[in-house]
């Protein structure tokens, strides 16, 4: 079912090369990807936030572009459940000795009549040992409850150039040495691999070769930031899966070594989503908009508080919505519509909240610009506003440039980044200009006048 799901998603053009940012430059990834997982979840890597195509989840109305895409997503959530169980088993095996010691202590306590004084001196009671076992189980569950999977696809024969593994002579790399980012601490990563092996692989496997067989895909492992200790290249065949348990992702780096055939993988993760869910960012918006009030008679908007701390919080949320959500989403073009339109309504809602925050910024600027308000406590507010708006201007310039980069222009039309939100000075629906240079200059003058 999973293998059919992979092929279905490829047939529906649901795999996309990501436009990622490394050291201030944009690159198109050689591997094509799609993120599938819990509704409203996101996963960020290399300054790019991916948004999940939701897998079928009770209580959510998810419309897929075809029944086949629905079935593919359903197969992946079933795989996710299976890998969760396997990961728990593997970790339990790893912790078997520690668990056995706890159970042995419990049996000893039950069978022997220890004096109260010994119990008080620290012998493990039955209740204590059960608590430890329960804590261990909860920890295992939290570290293996995958909330999403990042699917990868690559046909190495379609790639003009693949980087060579630089340290151990392992051959062509599909993915360079790295740690997986943005994960819950010590959580397990589970990877299911499916390479569409054909005649090229069969021919190669007949040959007697030293070292790794270049026809087969491999996962490479090495000690982090160490090129003296030899690395490992582990072959991957159809249906293989591997687990990176406990702290392996921290202590070691891994890479993916390309074979001759096209390959799919499903990489299941416990993404650190405390700041990366739709629920989180909507909550942040509601918090910011608490400072906006509407007069019941005139319907005029005003701010409840001009305290610096309140203004700072609202403007930081304003930046977060614009640059971590709206621009990240539209930077990936219309790719998600190949699978589902699920994200369009939430993004429209976020943009509506963001527009209200633009009004809030203009209201603050009006207040701090009044002659009678320039002295005293407003100096701190002006300075705070200046910092946040300078950052907003810098990020808008950066995102505008990213949307026009050579790498962005190389993408297919329906995957090209959209610079959104964007507006011109004659847009009467927007209270402030897109380019904030003049606004920033006025604030700088106000600061100098106060000084």
Buried (B, 14 or more C-beta within 10 A) or exposed (E): EBBEBBBBBBEBBBBBBBBBBEEEEBBBBBBBBBBBBBBBBBBBBBEBBBBBBBBBBEEEEBEBBEEBBBBBBBBBBBBBEBBBEBBBEBBEEEBEEEBEEBEEBBEEBEEEEEEEEEEEEEBBBEEBBEEBBEEBEEEBEEBBBBBBBBBBBBBBEEEEEBEEBEBBEBBBBBBBBEBBEBBBEBBBBBBBBBBBBEEEBEEBEEEEEEEBBBBBBBBBBBEEEEEEEEBBBBBBEEEBBBBBBBEBBBEBBBBBBBBBBBBBBBBBBBBBBEEBBBEBBBEBBEEBBEBBEEEEEEEEBBBEEBBBEBBBBBBBBBBBBBBBBBBBBBBBBBBBEBBBEBBEEBBEEBBEBBBBBBBBBBBBBEBBBEEEBBEEEBBBBBBBBBBBBBBBBEBBEBBBEBBEBEBBEEBEEEBBBBBBBBBEEEEEEBBBEBBBEEBBEBBEEBBEEBE
